[in-house]
Amino acid sequence: MPGSITSSLLRRKLFEPLIFRLNGSPLLRYWRELEQTQFLPEEELKNRQWQRLERMLCHVWENNSFYRERFEKAGITPESVRSPEDLQVIPLLTKEDIRKNTLRMISRDFDTAELQHYKTGGSTGKPLDVYLTEKCSELRNACARRHDRWTGWEVGEPVGAVWGNPELPKDIKGKLKNWLLNPLIYLDTMNVTEHAVKTFAAEWERAKPSLLYGHAHSLYILAEYVNKLGIKEIKPRGILSTSMMLLPNERKFIESVFGVKVTDRYGCEELSLIASECEKHEGLHLNIEHLYIEFLKEDNTPAKPGEQGKIVITDLMNYAMPFIRYQVEDMGIPSERKCSCGRGLPLMEQVTGRVADYLIRRDGSRVAGVSLIENTLTKFSGIAQLQIVQETMDQIVLLVVPALDYSGGTQYELSEYFINLFGNSVNVTIKLVDCIKPEKSGKYRFSICRIQ
């Protein structure tokens, strides 16, 4: 352990500052600024946020043909947006808008050859192309670092990641950089077996990470293996859950196995970190220094604190390819509570699910898939895991990983439960499977609606 502490101090105090200085990276400066601004009063943070929003609107008006056209069609100019109410006149940006207008969305004062470019994972099967400046990328990295520290992790300490398709360093240079700056060990969620978990535990014992990081359900699967195999080596100081909904029962189990609290984080590939719990776990702090975040009801009017709404976000930092009023296709609940941590960053209560994960009844009403999963797992015995796929309005497929006490009675009751919920016209097909497979990204989805 002393050797591990010494290595972490060397990374934090010597290697990292030296390498960033040689590379001309502003990340450390951005991070230190964010460590200070998080404790500013909420009113001051919101004033800064609005000023950044005004600058972004002026920028796209002058430099972006895609948004100039949208603003003119809506009959607005940057000068006419003086309040959150005025902002609602700007049309929402959808994923389909981005796919059809990717290059038009890039501001004229930027050259794509000089921008960072990546494709999102595309859980719908249709990835997005995203362009951003190096400055925007470094700001996102600095923000993630600040929030990582809320888990109890410190800069320079190793991390254990439970992730899909990890990009491991292949050459000596990459491995050296990994050790000097970002010491990581991986458990690939595309290949979780007893052998893989035991190997991960052995690597953990060697590297001694302080943070366990991964997809919410992947952490739960790891916890199941650790509990089953009696593994004692994996002892994180903090656990960071991200990329998908963290179910209450899974959170409780993960915390019971590892003996530490789970820090829940919410983000998306297009915008990076959106909100995160802090060490008090009293809600998720919104990243209003980099984003303008709205919660809208079905009629696109603002949701009140405590009301569920679709999450709509304006990126205040990506001038190269601006995202203005982007509908991320997630649902969440804003909050007016204040966190006891003293930070000025406002809270949201929780993310309640992806829009695509809501199931639809004949009358047009919707059922939150994540809530249905939670209720089903607690209501019926004999079900280890469950995935709900709504193929059509009248066709629901349930993929069930049976537990030892699964029976024909369970199957009948499960079918009747869904018929009562969705109506007598629905055909419920139950398929018993060995496991629920992750998507290509390594994430798990337990509720899928295929109705367009």
Residue, then its C-alpha position, 0 to 999 in steps of 0.5 A: m500500500p505505501g508503494s501505491i500511495t507513493s506512485s499516486l503522489l508522483r503521478r499527481k505532483l510530478f508526472e501529470p503536471l510535467i506531461f500536461r505542460l509539455n503538451g500545452s494542455p489546459l486541463l489542469r487549469y480548467w479543473r482547478e477553476l471548476e473546483q472553485t466555482q462549484f461552491l459559488p452561490e447558485e444565483e451567481l452560477k446561473n448568471r454565468q450560465w445565462q451569459r454563456l448561453e447568450r454568447m452561444l446564441c450570438h455565435v450561431w446567429e453570426n457563424n452557423s447557417f443551420y441555426r441562423e435558418r432555424f432562428e429566422k423561421a422561428g422569428i427570433t434573434p439572439e437579442s430577443v431571447r431575454s428569459p427562459e420563456d423566450l428560449q422556448v421559441i427555439p425549436l427542439l433539436t432531435k437526433e434525426d435533425i443531427r443526422k440529416n444536417t451534420l456538416r451544416m451544423i458545423s460553424r463556419d469559423f471552424d475547419t472539420a480537419e482541425l476538430q475532434h470527431y467521434k461517433t456515438g455508440g448508437s443504442t438505436g442502431k443509428p450513431l451520430d457524428v459529433y465534432l468538437t474543439e480541443k478546448c471543449s474536450e478538455l473542459r469536459n475532461a476537467c469536469a469529469r475529473r472534478h466529479d470523479r473526486w466526489t466518489g473519494w477517488e484522488v487524482g493519480e490513483p488507479v481505477g478499476a473499470v467495468w466496461g464494454n469493448p475497452e481500448l487497452p494500450k497495445d504498445i510500450k508508449g501507450k502502456l507507459k502513458n497509462w501507468l504515468l497518467n491514467p492507471l486502469i484495469y478493465l473487466d470487459t462487460m462483453n465477456v464476464t465469466e468466473h475466470a474473467v472476474k477472478t483475473f480482474a480481482a487478481e489485477w485489482e490486488r496488484a494495482k489497488p485501485s481506489l475507484l470502481y467505475g462502470h455501467a450500472h448493471s455491469l457493476y451489479i453483475l460483478a457484485e453477483y460474481v464477487n458475492k458468489l465466489g467469495i472474492k475479498e480483493i476488490k475493496p474500492r473507496g468509491i463506486l461510480s455508476t454511469s451510462m444507464m439507469l441505476l435500479p434501487n435494488e441493484r444499488k442496494f446489492i452493490e453497496s452491500v457487497f462492496g461496503v461503500k456507497v454508489t455514486d450515480r452519474y448521468g451523461c450522454e456521449e454527445l454532451s458528456l457529463i450532465a449530472s452527478e451525485c456528490e458525497k452526500h447522495e441527496g440528488l444529482h448536481l446539474n453541470i450548469e457551468h457547461l450546459y443549460i438544462e431544461f425539463l419539459k412536459e409533453d406540451n413542451t412547457p417547463a416541468k415544475p420541481g418534482e414533475q417528470g419531464k423530458i430532458v433538453i440541453t444546450d451545450l454552452m461550450n461546443y462552438a464548433m458543432p453547437f447543440i441548442r435545445y437538444q432532446v436527449e431522449d431521456m426523462g428526469i425530475p428537476s428539484e428545488r431542494k438544496c444539497s447539504c454539501g454546500r455546492g451551488l450547483p442545483l439538483m435534479e431528483q433522478v433520471t427516470g428512464r430513456v424515452a425509448d424505454y417507455l412502453i405504450r398502451r392502447d390509449g396512448s398512455r406510457v409506462a416507464g419500463v424501468s419502473l415496470i422492471e423494478n415492480t416485476l422483480t419485487k412482485f414475482s419470485g423465480i425471476a433473476q433478470l428480465q427484459i421487456v421488448q414491446e414489438t407492436m402495440d399488441q405484441i410484448v416479448l419477455l426475456v426471462v432469466p429464471a431463478l431456481d424457484y421459477s415455475g409454471g405458476t410464475q410464468y402464468e402470473l407474469s403473463e396475466y400481470f402484463i395483460n392486465l396492464f396493457g389490455n386483453s388484446v396484447n399477446v405476451t410471449i415469454k422466452l427463457v434465456d440464460c442471460i440478458k446480453p449487452e448491446k455492442s457498447g457494453k450497456y444493458r437495456f431492460s425495456i425496449c419499445r420498437i413502436q415508432 
